[in-house]
Amino acid sequence: MLKKNLQLYKFSAYGFLKNLRFFDAFLFLFFRGQGFSFLEIGTLISIREVSIMIMEIPTGIVADSYGRRRSMIFSFLSYIASFIIFFFFPKFSFYAIAMILFGLGEAFRSGTHKAMILAYLELNKITDQKVEYYGFTRSWSQIGSAVAALIAGAIVFFSGNYKYIFLGSVIPYFIALILMISYPKNLDGELKKADAANCFGKSVHFFLDTIKDFYKEMKKPILRKAIINSAIFDGLFKTAKDYIQPVLQAFALSAPVILFLKNGRDTVIISLVYFFLFLLTSFSSRKSKQFGNLFKSSAEAINSSYISGIMLILITGVLYHFGIKSLAILGFIIFYMFQNTRRPINVGYISEIISSRVMASGLSLESQLKTVFIAIFSPLMGYLADTLGIGLAIVVLSSLTLLVFPLIKVR
């Protein structure tokens, strides 16, 4: 039975607020409205991911060594700076800078908050609830995304300009920053003793010990495979997921729905689809435990979901290529749900085989590898989408990730 208390609701509030990214449902359309090709969009995304990749491990180690709360606070400051640049400076070069700042925010955040949740579970001796706990908090993240889709739709519909979604995103991120300050100090990790004593030498020693312990953990083959398996699947998901936006736009402009709206019909349809999409993914996140129980082990659940999930997005690409837009949209929606069911199982599995001493660093490595694949896949996907079409681009990428499965099968 999941133990609900104030800290669980704080974790959930964090997930809700950080997913109030009003630009998520319209990011590709925003860039397309600026006249960018899919390759240029993919390049911007790659810049963001390379920025994350460069900073991922150092920021994870900093979080373990100098305080996870501080890491999270700096993360939200970087996000806010990024949003302001997107709003005020509409040029590719400035967007690249904004992507770097956004990537810095992601690097300081990813892995760190998961480590705080897992540390809390260990401190309260309820680690057996980690899948349910993470699934519950993740479901609130998806609810945040659902609410964000409606608010973003209203912003775009009434303003007639995509750029205001970035300005609006500053508000929830500032609130999330304040929330981080309210987190209990014991979630910062062991370093708090060194900070309290104001011993710089002990802090440096702790930092070096963290690096040593981290690389010792990475020598485990079972951990390497688990991290790569998770990173490749999530990398494909992150690369392909936003292509639902032009698919939805094409569907909205051609389908005989909401005909009473002469202008903004695509905005209304996209925001509504994203709203229900994220409600469904919220539900699927809460069902991670039940999904995992269908299999003999977490490893079997991870392997089975890897194959079936990639086959699903491959078929979705085929459907869109042949102009079956409605079924392609349904395929995207199921893929979203699948990923949100699978993700808590991956995090739980990795947490079982890695030392809590370097938890943030290990989870940050998983995120870093994911960014490597996104950085490679995004420009490739963009180029293929420009030359072959979105459908075939999805087919090519999903086929590649399916071929490497024998090498990353977990046991």
DRENTORDO-455288 format. One record per residue: x negated, y negated, z of N, C-alpha, C, O in turn. Coordinates in pm, whole numbers, plus 32768, in hexadecimal, padded with zeros to 4 digits. Each point is the difference from the previous one (the first is absolute). Layout:
% DRENTORDO-455288
XYZXYZXYZXYZ...
END
This chain:
% DRENTORDO-455288
7FAC8078800080547F8880007FA87F8380007FA87FF28055806F7FB47F4C7FAF7F877FF480197FA2807680717FDB801D7F218000802780097FA6807280017F707FCF7F9D7FCF7FC980D57FEC804B800D7F767FD07FE97F9E8073803B800C806B7F6D7F937F7D7FE37F9980637FD97F7F7FB980077FF87F857FD07FA380C87FE27F7D7FC77F9180077F9880087FBE7F987F8E809280847F9080037FA3802880417F7B7FD07FD77F978086808E806F8031803C7F8480487F977FAC7FF07FFB7F86805F7FB280BC80497F987FB77FA17F937FCC80197FC47F997F7A802580B07F9B7FA27FCD7FBC80387F847FEC7FB97F9D7FF080C880697FC680407F8A80607FF87F8A7FD87FE67F8F80A78032808D80667FFC7F9680137F737FCA80127FEC7F887FE97FB180D4800D7F747FD57F8C7FD87FA780127FB77F9E7F77807A80837F8C7FE77FA9801A80377F747FEB7FBA7F9D804480C3805C801B803D7F7E80697FB37FB37FF47FEF7F8680727FE380C1806B7FB27FBF7FCA7F7D7FCA801A7FDC7F8D7F9A7FDB80C47FCF7F7C7FD97F9780077F9280037FB07FA27FA180AE80687F9480057F9C8035802C7F787FBD7FEC7F9A80B980508063803C80267F8080637F997FCC804280177F9A7FC87F7880A880507F917FCA7FAB7FB47F9A7FEB7F87800A7FE780C47F957FB37FC87F9280637FE47F8F801E80587FB080127F30804B806B7FE07FA17FD4800D7F6F805380047FA57F2A800280467FCB800A7F777FFE808F7FCD7FF280157F87801C804E80D17FF0808B7FD7805C80287F8D7FD480427FA280AA7F9780658062802C7F9C7FF17FB77F7B803C80277F9C7F747F6D80647FF77FAE7F867F707FE17FD67FEB7FAC7FAA7FB2809880927F757FDD7FE77FDB800C7F6C7FC57FA47FC8805C80CD7FFA7FDE80137F73804A7F9B7FA97FC77FCC7FA080B680198081804E7FA17FB27FCA7F72801380057FAF7FA37FC8803380D47FBF7F7F80187F877FEF7FA47FF17F997FBF7FBA80CE803D7F8A7FF97FAA80267FFD7F6C7FC47FB77FB1809F80998029802C80007F7580397F777FD97FF07FD27F8F80527FEF80D180367F7A7FE87F937F987FEC80177F977FC57F708087806E7F8D7FA87FEB7FBC801C7F7A7F9E7FBE7FDD809680A37FD97FC880217F7E7F91806780027FB980117F9E8037803680D27F958063800C802980847FBF8074802880067F2A801B7FBE801680877FCC7FFA806380747FD77FDC806E805180A07F787FF6806780687F6E801880267FE2801D80747FC37FD77F2B7F728010801D7FD07F93805F7FB4801C805D80767F697F8C7FD97F928059803B8014808C7FBE7FE5806480BD80497FA0803D801E80837FB2806E80467FE37FF780787FFB80727F3C7FB2806D80387F787FD280317FCD803280647FF87F6D7F557F7F7FC98028800B7FB580857FA9800E805680C07FA37FB980167FB9807F8012806280737FC97FED806D8082807B7F7A8015806680687F7D804680207FE3801E80747FCD7FFB7F247F7D803F80157FA57FA680537FB880318057804C7F4C7F8F7FB27FA180518029800980927FAB8003805A80D780037FBD8032800E80897FCC808080407FD3800080738034806E7F427FD9808180387F6A800B80167FD4803C80627FDC7F897F447F6F800180137FDC7FAF807D7FA68026804B80A17F6C7FCB7FEA7FB18079801D8053807D7FB57FFC806280B780507F988021805980707F93806980127FD5801D806F8000801C7F207F9D806B80037F7D7FD380407FC48048804F80117F3E7F8E7F827FCD803380067FEC80987F9E8018804780D57FBB7FE9800E7FDC808D803D806D805880007FF2807A8034807A7F4A80508061804B7FB580408074802D7FF980737F6180457F707FB68043806C7FC87F9C80658010801680787FAF7F7C7F5C7FD07F9F8064806F7FCC805B7FEA7FF38078808B7FF07F51806C7FCC80548038806B805C802B7FE1806F7FD5809C7F63802C806D80577FA380118077802C801680707F527FDF7F757F9D800C806B80097F89805F7FF5800E807A80207F7B7F4D80117F88805380798010805B7FFC7FDB80768071805E7F538079801580517FE4805E8073802D7FE980707F8880847F767FE0805F80697F9E7FC580658003802580757FA77F7F7F5E7F957FCF805580207F7D80477FD57FEC807280757FBC7F4D80157F7A803680927FDD801C801E7F8F8026803C80D07FC8808B7FE68023805F80077F8C7FF27FB67F9E806E80A3806C806080147F9480627F8B7FF4802A7FDD7F927FFA7FE880DF805C7F8E7FF97FC27F8B7FB580427FC07FAF7F408024806B7FBB7F937FBA7FFB801B7F6A80107FA67FAE7FD880D780317FFE80277F7380867FE47FBF80057FCC7F908068805580B480867FEB7FC980217F6B7FF480407FD77F9F7F967FD980C0801A7F707FFC7FBA7FC17F88803C7FB07FB87F46807480347FB87FCB7F8C803F802E7F7E80017FB77F9D803480C28064804480367F8A80747FA67FD5800B7FDD7F8B804A7FFF80D380747FAF7FDF7FDA7F727FD780457FC27FAF7F4F800980877FCF7F7D7FD57FD480057F6E80187FA27FB47FA780CB80257FD480107F758077800B7FA180017FC57F94806480878096807A800C7FAF803F7F777FE680227FDE7F8F7FED7FD580DC80427F7E7FF57FB57FA37FA1803D7FBA7FB07F3D804780587FB07FAF7FA58016802B7F6F80077FAC7FA6800580D68044801980367F7A80867FCE7FC980077FD47F8E8061803280C380857FD57FD480017F6D7FD980407FD97F9E7F797FD680AE7FFC7F707FE47FBE7FE47F7A802D7FAA7FB57F6880A0802C7FBC7FEF7F7F805B802A7F8D80067FBB7F9A804080B58075805D802C7F97806A7F967FE380287FED7F8E80037FCE80D9806A7F9D7FEF7FCE7F7F7FBD80427FCA7FA87F49800680837FD37F7C7FD47FA480017F867FF27F987FBF7FCF80D780207F9A7FFF7F96801B806C7F977FC7806D800880907F777F96802980647F9B7F9C80147F8E801D7FDE7F8D7F6E805880937F9D80207F9A7FC38089801F7FFA802980747FD9801C7F247FC9808680117F8B7FFF80637FF8805780577FAE7F467F9C7F8A7FFB805780277FEE80937FC5803E8058809F7F6D7FC0802F7FED808A804A807C80337FF7802380768051801E7F2F8044807B80277F9A806A802980188050805A7F747FB07F627F97805F80237FCE7FE5808F7FE9805E804C80077F217FD67FD77FDC8088806A802B80657FE18033806C809E7FB57F70806E80288058800180968015801C8030806E7FC7801B7F287FFA8092800B7F8F802C805C800F8062804A7F807F587FB27F908021805880277FEA80927FE38053805680607F3D7FC4802D7FE4808980698065802D7FFF802D8073805A7FF67F328065806680207FBB8085801E80268046805E7F767FDC7F517FB5807B80177FB9800180857FF7806780427FD47F247FE67FBF7FF680838064801A80707FE28043806280977F877F8D80698019806280248093800880128037806D7FF8800A7F1F801E808F7FFC7F9280518043801C805F80497F667F7B7F9E7F8F804A80387FFF7FFB80987FE68064804280377F277FF780037FF2809180788046803E7FFD80268075806D7FE97F3D807C803A8036800780967FF080228047805F7FBF7FEB7F288016808E7FE07FAB805A80587F887FEB801080B7807980277FBC805C80597FFE7FCF8090800A8051805C7FE97F2C7FB77FF47FC980878081800E80507FFD802D807380737FAE7F52807E8009804B80278091801980358021806A7FB080367F34801A808F80167FAF803280778031804D80527F517F867FB57FAB8029806F80367FCD80857FF38043806680487F487F9A803C7FC9807B80768055802C801280198078803F80127F298072805680217FD08085803A8031802D80677F6D800F7F567FCD8081802D7FBA7FF480878008805A80537FB37F367FC37FBF7FE88082806A7FF4806E7FED8032806F80807F8C7F72806E7FF18060803B80888024801E801B80747FF2803A7F278036808680197FA38051805A802D804980577F507FA97F937F9F8049805280007FCB80907FFC804D805F800A7F307FAF80007FC48086807B802B80517FF9800E807A807680087F40807D80268043801B80967FF8806A803080297F33801B7FA2800680927FFA807E80337FB78045805A802E7FD57F687F5F8073802B7FAE7FD380117F6E80497FDE7FA37F3E8058804C7FCB80127F78805080657FAF7FF980017F858054805480BF805280617FB980717FBC7FB18041803F7FAE7FD57F41806D806A7FB67FBC7FCB7FA87F8E80497FAB7FCD7F398069800B7FC47FA17FA280477FFA7F79800E7F937FC8801F80DE800380467FFC7F7F80857FB7800D80217FAC7FAC802C807380C0807F7FBB80147FEB7F6B801B804B7FAB7FD07F4C8036807F7FE47F7580237FDD7FAF7F8480367F947FE97F6E80A27FC87FD77FB97F8880717FFA7F9B80127F9C7FBC803B80D0803C807380007FA580677F988028803A7FBE7FA97FDE803280DB80627F9E80307FD27F727FE1804D7FB07FCC7F34803180537FCE7F797FE77FF77FE47F6A801A7F907FD47FC380D67FDF7FF97FEE7F6E808B7FE77FC6800F7FB77F9F80578087809D80887FE97FCF80277F6E800F80477FC97FAC7F8A7FF780BF801C7F7280127FB37FAC7F9A802D7F947FD97F60809E7FFE7FB77FBC7F9580547FFE7F8180077F9B7FBA803880D68029805280097F87807F7FAB800C802F7FC87F9E8007802F80DC80737FA780147FD67F6F7FE6804A7FB37FC47F3E802A80697FCA7F7B7FE47FF67FE67F6C80217F947FD07FB080D17FE67FF57FF27F6E808A7FF07FC180107FB37FA180538096809480897FF57FCB80387F74801580397FC57FA57FB6800780D580307F79801D7FB57F9A7FAB803A7FA07FCE7F43807680227FAE7FA47FB080307FFA7F707FFE7F967FC2802E80DC8008803180037F7680797FA67FEE800A7FB87F9C8052804B80C580777FAB7FF77FDC7F6C800F80317FAC7FB47F79803680AD7FD87F7580147FB37FCC7F8680167F907FD37F9080C47FF87FB47FD87F8A805C7FE77F897FEE7FA17FB5807580B7803C80607FEE7F9380497F7C800C80167FBA7F9C8011802280DF80457F8180177FA47F8A7FE2802A7F9C7FC57F57806F80657FA07F957FE77FEE7FE97F6B80057F8E7FD07FE680DF7FE57FEA7FF47F70807F7FD17FB97FFA7FAD7FA6807880888084807F7FDE7FBE80207F6B800E80277FBF7F9F7FCA800C80DA80277F7580187F947F9B7FDA801E7F8E7FDD7F63809B802A7F947FA47FDC7FDE80067F6C7FD07F9F7FC5804980D77FFF7FDE80117F737F6B800D7FE97FD27FF57F8E7FE0802180DD7F6F80077FF27FC9806A8060801F800180777F8F80597F517FC9806E80517F9F7FCF806B7FEE804580657FD37F477F897F937FD9805A802E7FE780907FB0800A805D80D07FD67FB680307FE380878004807B805A800B7FF3807A7FEC80837F4B7FFD807980537F7F800880517FFE803F806A7F977F817F657F828000804B80077F9F80757FCF801E806D806E7F6F7F7E800E7FA0806C80578039806F7FE37FEE8077808880577F638058803C80637FBC806D80518023801680747F7B802F7F507FBC806E80457FA87FD080737FDB8050805680047F2F7FAC7FAB7FCB806B8046800C80897FBF801C806480C47FD07F9E804A7FFB807F7FFA8084804E7FD77FFF8073805080747F517FF9807D804D7F72802780257FEB804180677FB47F997F477F768025801F7FC97FAE80747FAC8030804C80837F567FC37FD97FB08075803C803C807F7FBE8006806780BE80277F908041804080747FB6808180247FEE801E80767FE9802F7F247FB5807C80197F7B7FE380457FD3804E80547FF07F437F887F827FD8804080167FEA80967FB0802D805280BC7F8F7FD180217FEA808E801B808680457FDA80138073806980487F47801E808480387F7F804A80247FFA804280687FA07FB47F427F818044801B7FC17FCF80827FC4804E804A804A7F327FD17FC77FC7807B8042803D807C7FC2800A806A80BC801F7F88804B803780727FE48093801A802D803680657F88800D7F437FE1808E80147FAB8013807E7FAF7FAA8020806280C680277FAE801A80787F6C800C7FDF7FDB80357F987FD17F9980C27F717FFB7FE77FC0808B7FF87F9980117FBF80A4805280827FC180857FFF800580427F767FBF80667FEB808C7F617FB7800180367F787F897FCF7FAF7FEA802D7F907FC77F7780AA7F887FD17FBC7F94806B7FFC7FA67FF97FAC8060806880AC7F9B806880037F9E7FEF807380147FAC80587F8380A47FA57F9F8004806E7FB47F7E80127FD07FE4806E80247FCD7F2B7FAC7F8A800480287F9D806D7FAB7FB4803080D3804C7FF8802E7F9B805F7FA97FF9807E7FF37F96803C7FD380DD7FEC7FA87FFF80747F837FAE7FE37FD27FB380547FF880607F337F887FB47FDB801F7F6C7FF67FAE7FAD802780C780317FA480267F747FF280117FC0808A7FD57F8F8018806A80BC8042801A7FC980847F7D7FE380487FF67F9E804A7FA880B47FA27F7E7FED803E7FAB7F9C7FB47F947FD8802E809E80007F5D7FB97FA07FAC7F72802E7FE17FA17FB18008805180CD7FD77F7C803A7FE57FF080147F6A803280617FC87F897F437FF87FEE80097F6F7FB2807D7FD9801E80417F9B7F7D7FE180B67FAF80757FE0805280807FFF7FED80567FAA806E7FB780B6805680758005805F80047F898020806B7FCD800C7F20800680597FFA7F8D7FBA80327F828039804B7FB17F497F88803D7FB3802C7F8B7FE980978006800D80447F9B7FD27FEE80DA7FEB80908011807F804E7FE17FFC80697FC080747F62806E808180417FE5801C80017F6A803180647FCA7FB07F2E7FF380147FF47F707FAE806B7FB5803580427FA67F4D7FCE807E7FA980637FBE802E808E801E7FFA80567FA880347FC380D0803580848023807B80227FAD801480737FD8803F7F28800E807880157FAF7FDA802D7F73803D805D7FCA7F5F7F627FFB7FD280267F7A7FCC809080008020804D7FA57F917FD580BF7FC88087800A806D8069800C7FFD80657FB980637F85809F806F805E80148056800D7F838031806C7FDF7FE07F237FDC80547FFE7F897FC6805A7F92804880537FC87F377F9F801A7FC480527F987FF4809380287FFF80587FAB7FF97FC180D58002808B8030808680407FE1800680747FD780667F41803C808680337FE38011801C7F6B804080627FDA7F877F497FD28013800D7F6F7FB780797FC48015801F7F8B7F98802380C27FBB80777FD0805B807B7FFD7FDB80677FC7809A7F8F8075805D80708004804780107F7980467FA57FD67FA980CF7FE5804280147F7E80977FF58008803F7FC97FA57FFD806B80C680927FFE800D80337F708007806B7FE17FCB7F487FC8807780287F74800B7FF07FB77F7B80557FB07FDA7F3D806D7FE07FE97FC17F7E807080207F9E80337FA77FBD7FF480D8803C806B80297FA480857FBF8024804A7FD37FA97FD3802980D9807E7FC4802D80087F6D7FDB80687FCF7FD47F2A7FEB803E7FFD7F717FE2800A7FE67F6A80487FA67FD57F6F80A97FDB80037FED7F6E808980247FC880337FBB7FA8800880B1808B8085802A7FD380657F8F8017804D7FDD7FA67FB17FEB80D1805C7F9380227FE57F847FAC805C7FBE7FD27F238022801C7FDB7F867FB8802680047F6D802E7F9C7FC97FC180D77FF78022800B7F7180967FF47FEC802D7FB77FA78020809080A980927FFA7FF180347F728017804F7FCC7FB17F847FF780BD802D7F78801D7FCC7F9C7F9A80427F9C7FE27F46807F7FE77FCA7FA97F99805580007F8380197F977FC4801580E08014805A80097F8C80847FB9801D80347FB77FAC8001805F80CD807E7FC080257FF47F687FFB80557FBC7FC67F42800F80787FEE7F6E80057FEC7FC57F7580287F8F7FE57F9A80BE7FC17FE87FD07F78807F7FFF7FAE801B7FA17FB7803480C98055807480127FA8807F7FBD803380587FDD7FB27FB2801080D280817FDA803A80387F7C7FCD80797FF47FEE7F327FA87FFB80337F7D7FD8802D7FF97F6F803D7F9D7FD77FA680CB7FDD802F80027F75809680197FF8803B7FFC7F948002801D80DF809380088001803C7F767FE480737FF77FD37F427F9D804780357F797FED801F7FE17F6D80707FD77FE37F31803A7FBF80247FEB7F74806780657FCD804E7FE17FA67FB080988093806580647FDA808B7FD1802A805F80087FB37FAB7FC680C8807F7FCC8032802D7F857FB080767FF07FE27F2B7FBB7FFC80227F887FB4803780247F7680637FC77FD27F5B809A7FED802F802C7F7C808A803F800B80567FEB7FAA7FC0806280C18083803E8016806B7F968019806E80087FCA7F717F94808980607F988023802A7FAE7F8780747FD87FF57F30800F7FB1801D7FAE7F8B804D804C7F95803E7FC37FA97FBD80C3805D8041804F7F9780808045802F805680217FAF7FB67FF680D480748049803480777FA280157FEE7F8C8025808A80A57FC480797FAF8011802D7FF98092806A803380247F437F8F803180207FF2808E7FF47F6E802A7FB17FB47FC7809F8025809B80037F76803480057F9C7F8C7FB27FA17FFD80A780757FA680087FAD7F89802C7F71801E7FEB7FA67FAE8053804380C7802D7F79801F7F8C7FA1801C80127F8680067F7480B2800C7F8A7FAD80157FB67FEE7F7B7FCA80607FC980337F2780067FB87FE67F837F6A7FF480197FAF802B7FAE802D7F9A80C47F747FEF80237FE48043808780547FFE805A7F38803C7FB17FD8803E807E8035808B80167FF980348070803D800B7F278037808780117F91806280278014805780557F787F9C7F6B7F92805A801F7FD07FEE80907FDC8060804380247F237FED7FD77FE5808A805D804480647FD2803D806180B07FB97F878062803E805A7FF2809780017FFF803E806A7FF57FFE7F1F7FF580927FF77F808031804180028063804A7F8E7F597F9B7F80802A803A80047FF980987FD5805D8043805F7F357FF480037FF18092805D806880407FE18035806B808F7FE87F55805C806480367FC4808D7FFB800B804C80607FB67FD57F2F7FC180847FF47F92801080687FF6806880417FB77F327FD07F9580068063803A800A808E7FC88046805480A57F757FC5803F800780848029808F80227FDD8034806A806D800C7F3B802B8089801A7F8B80627FF97FFF806680467F9F7F7B7F677F8980547FF77FB9800880867FDD806C802E800F7F2280117FB87FFE807F8054803580747FC98033806280BA7FC07F958055804180647FF180977FF87FF98045806680017FEF7F217FEF80907FEC7F77802E80307FF3806A803C7FA67F467FAA7F7A8026802D7FF47FF680977FB4804B803E80987F597FFF80047FF980928039808280397FCB8037806180A07FF97F62803D807E802A7F9E80747FEE7FF3805580577FC77FAD7F377FA4806F7FE47F8A800080607FCD806A802480057F1F80087F937FF980618027804280837FAD8043803F80CF7FAB7FEA802E803A807F801080987FF68008804480657FFD7FEF7F20801380907FEC7F7B80487FE5800080747FD77F907F4880417F7E803E7FE87FED807F80517FCD80647FCE805C7F9880B17FF080748057804F80777FCC7FCD80707FFB80B17F767FDD8054806C7FCB7FC780377F7E800480797FE87FC77F2E7FC67FC3802D7F827F878058801C7FEE80687FC17FBE7F6D809E7F8A804E802280238088803A7FB780617FED80BA7FA7805B802A807E803D802F80677F99800E8076802180097F5E7F648028805D7F967F8B80587FD4801480647FBA7F747F77806E7F8880487FD77FBC8041807880197FDB80727F9280867F737FBC8049806A7F9B7FA8804A7FE5801680767FE47F887F447F9B7FAA803C80017F777FBD803D7FEE7F967F7F7FB380A97FF57F7B7FC57FB380057F7D801E7FB77FA27F7D80A180587FB1800E7F868057802D7F8C7FF37FCD7F91806480938087805980317F9680607F927FD4801D7FF27F8980147FBF80D6805B7F927FDE7FB97F987FAB80397FCB7FA07F4A801880817FB27F9D7FB57FE580307F72800F7FB47FA07FCA80CA80527FE380377F7B807C80087FA87FFC7FD97F8B8071805780AD807C800F7FB380367F787FD4802D7FF07F8F7FCD7FAF80CB80347F7B7FDE7FA77FB97F9C802F7FAD7FB27F508072804F7FA47FC57F9E8029802A7F7380107FAB7FA7800080D78044802180347F7B808A7FD17FD380107FCD7F918054804580C580897FDD7FD880117F6A7FED804A7FD57FA77F737FDA80AB800A7F6F7FF27FC57FCE7F7E803A7FAA7FBE7F53808B801D7FC07FD47F84804D80327F86800B7FB97F9C802A80C0806C805480317F93807B7FA77FED802C7FE87F9080097FE680DE80757FA97FFA7FE27F7F7FB5804D7FD87FA97F447FE680797FE17F807FBE7FD780187F6F80147FA97FAA7FB180CC80397FDE80227F76808080097FAB80077FC97F93805C807D80A28080800E7FB980447F787FF280407FE47F9B7FB17FC680CA80377F797FFA7FC57FB27F8B80467FB97FB97F36805680347FBF7FBE7F8F803580327F7B80147FB17FA3800280D180548037803A7F84808C7FC97FE580217FDC7F8F8031801D80D880897FCD7FF180017F717FCE804D7FDC7FA77F5B7FD180937FFE7F747FD47FCC7FF37F71802F7FAB7FB47F7080A880297FC97FFC7F78806C801B7F987FFF7FC67F93805E8092808E806B80227FA2807D7FA98015806B801E7FCB7F867F768082806B7F9D800B80708023805F806A7FC17FFE7F8180A480568069802780617FE67FB180807FD280378064804D7F487F987FDB7FA3806B8042802180867FC07FF8806880C0802C7F9580488019807D7FC38074804E7FEF7FF880797FEE80757F407FC2807380447F707FDF802A7FD0803380657FED7F7A7F4C7F797FD7802580027FAF80827FAA8012805680B77F957FB7800F7FB3807B801C805C80777FC87FEE806C808E80767F7F801D806280687F81804B80277FE9801C80767FC480067F277F818043801B7FA47FAC80567FC18033805D80377F4B7F857FB07FA4805180327FFF80917FB18004805E80D37FF57FB2803B7FF980867FDF807E80517FDB7FF780758033807E7F4C7FE1807E80457F6B800680237FDA8032806A7FD27F9B7F3C7F6F7FFE80177FDF7FAA807A7FAC8025805280967F687FBA7FF07FAB80768024804D807F7FB67FFD806280BC80487F9B802D804C80757F9D806F80217FE2801980757FEC80297F257FA4806E80107F817FD280467FCF8040805D7FFC7F4F7F757F857FCD803980117FDA80937FA68016805180CE7FB27FD180187FD5808A801E8075805D7FF17FF480798038807C7F4F800F807A804F7F78804180177FE58035806B7FC87FC67F307F7E804180037F9A7FB680567FAE803E804480577F3E7FBA7F997FAF803F7FED801B80967F8E8012802B80DC7FF280267FEC801C808F7FBF8088801A7FB580108060806980527F4A7FC38085800F7F6B7FF87FE87FB1803E804880277F757F517F727FED7FE47FB77FBF80767F96802E802980A47F67800C7FC17FB9806F7FF5805A807A7F9A8002804480D1804A7FD97FFE805C80717F96806B7FF07FBB80238060803880147F267F9E80697FE57F727FCC80127FAC8041803E80387F487F8B7F7A7FC6800B7FDF7FE280927F8F8015802B80D37FBA80207FE87FDE808D7FDF807A80547FBF7FF48068806D80827F6C7FE6807B804A7F7080317FF07FCC804780557FF57F917F3D7F7A80357FE27F927F9780087F8F80197FD680927F71805E7F9A7F98800E7FFD7FD0809180677FFB80437F247FE37FEC7FF07FD1808980477F7A80147FFA7FA87FAA8049804B80C880457F82801E7F9D7F8D801080257F8B7FF27F5D8096802A7F977F9B80137FED7FAC7F827FDF7F898008803480B47F837FEB7FBA7F81807F80047FAC7FFA80027F8580787FFE80BD8080800D7FBA80147F927F998023801C7F8D7FC87F67809A80177F917FA37FA180097F8980277FE37F8F7F5B8044808B7FA0800C7F938027806E7F9E7FF67FEE7F878037808480AF8028806F7FAA80797FE07FAC8003801D7F8980637FA680B580777FDB7FB57FE17F8F7F9E803F7FF77F967F627FB4808C7FD77F987FA27FB9803D7F88800D7FCD7F917FA7809F80847FBF80437F90806880387FA17FF17FF67F868078804580B1806B80347FAB803E7F907FAD801C80127F897FF97F7C80B580367F8E7FB87F9D7FCD7F9880277FD67F947F58802F808E7F9B7FD17FA37FFB80567F837FF87FCC7F90800D80B78082800080597F8C807C7FEA7FAA7FFA80087F8680767FDD80BC807A7FE27FB57FEB7F857FA9802C7FFD7F8D7F927F9D80AA7FE97F877FB27FA280187F8B800A7FBE7F997F9A80A280777FA780237F90805280317F8A7FEB7FD57F8F80738084808D805480377F94805D7F957FC680177FFC7F87801D7FAD80CE80567F957FCD7FAE7FA17FA9802F7FD47F977F57800C80947FAA7FA67FB47FDE80397F777FF07FB57F9F800680CF80587FE480417F7F808080107FAF80037FE37F888066804C80BB807D801D7FB980477F827FCC803B80037F947FC07F8F80B880507F8B7FDC7FDD7FC47F78805A7FED7FAF7F257FF480347FE17FCC7F7B801780677F93802A7FDE7F917FBA80A3808F8019806A7F9E8094800A7FE18028800B7F8C80297FF280DC809280037FEF802F7F877FB08056800C7FA97F727F7F807680257F887FB87FDE80077F6D80507FDB7FAA7F38805780387FD5800D7F74805A80637FB6802D7FE47F907FEE808E80AE805580647FC1808F7FCD7FEF8041801C7F9B7FF07F9880C780877FC97FF6800A7F9B7F8F80667FF87FBC7F2F7FB980307FFF7F9F7F927FF980447F78803B7FD07F9F7F7D80A180597FE980417F7F806180727FE2802E800F7F8E7FF2804280D7805480767FEB808C7FF18039805C80487FD87FB57F5C808580807FF280457FF78032808F7FA88050802180B27F8180337FFE8023808E8011809680177FBB803A805380A080047F64801D808E80147F8680587FEC7FE1805280577FDB7F9F7F387F8A80537FE47F8E7FE0805F7FB18059802280447F2A80097F977FDD80608012804D80827FA08031803A80DC7FDA7FF3801E804C807A7FE180947FEC7FC98041805980587FF47F327FE6808D7FE27F6A801D80067FD7806580397FD87F447F8C7F6F80157FFD7FC68001808D7FB4805A8024806F7F42802E7FC87FF68087802D8073805A7FB08038804B80CF7FEC7FAD8031806D80537FC180857FD77FE68055805580017FBD7F2A7FBF807B7FD17F72800B80377FD5806D80287FE37F247FDA7F77800080357FFE802780947FAB804F802A80B07F7A80248002801E8090802D8090801B7FDA803B806580747FFB7F41802C808B800F7F8D80617FE47FF7806980407FB37F747F627F9180577FDA7F99801380707FBF8068800680337F3580517F998009806980328047807E7FB48011805F80CA80187FA38038803C80797FB0807780367FEA800680797FE880597F337FB5807280367F857FD680527FD4804B80587FF67F3F7F8C7F887FD38047801F7FBF80867FA77FF3805580D67FE57FC080237FB5807A80708044805080407FC280557FD780BD7F8E8065804B80497FD4801280917F928031801980C37FA780457FDC800C808E802B80888036805B803F7FCA7F627FEC809F801B8085803A80137FF58097801780658043
END
